[in-house]
Amino acid sequence: MNDSQIQFSDCKSEIDLYQLQELLNVSAFWAKGRSIEDLSIAIANSEPVISVWDSDRLIGFARATSDGIYRATIWDVVIHPEYQSSGLGSNLVKTVLSHPRMRRVERIYLMTTHQQGFYEKIGFQPNTTTTMVLHNLAHLALVPATEVQLQESLGG
C-alpha cells in the first residue's frame, strides 16, 4: 500500500458499481450479493457517499442518509481487507462525519455486528434503547388501499 496514492472522494459519479459490488463481497458478510441496480439506488438516495481509492482501485466505501439536522445513519462502512488496520477506516468515518450534510446533525446512528470497539474509539456510544427493525416493509400490507387512493387524489 502506497499512502501517496490513497485518495478520498465524495463524488458519487466516480464510483464504479462493479468495483463496489466486489469490495462489499470481499469485505462485508452482511452485504454479499447486492445487485448493481440496488447499489445504484442506495447511492442515489444517500448523502454523503464517500469512497476511498488507491489509484484507480476502490478500497473503501461508506454512505449516510440524513435529514441534515436531527438524525442521520451511517451505512456500509467497508475497507478492503488488504488495507485494514492502517487507519483508513477511522479516516473514512471521520470524513463522513465532517461532510457539510452531517455537521449539524444532532444524533448519528450506525449498526454494527462485530465492530463496536472500532466505533467507540471514534466517539460512538452503545445504545440499547432505540434499535428496532421491521423487515420486508414492501411485502406488508400496512396501509389500506383506500388511504393510498385518498393520498393520491390529494396530490400527496
Salt bridges, closest charged atoms under 4 A:
ASP10 OD2 - HIS99 NE2 3.90
GLU47 OE1 - LYS12 NZ 3.47
GLU47 OE2 - HIS99 NE2 3.50
ASP76 OD2 - ARG34 NH1 2.91
ASP76 OD2 - ARG63 NE 2.74
GLU82 OE1 - ARG57 NH1 3.11
GLU106 OE2 - ARG71 NH1 2.68
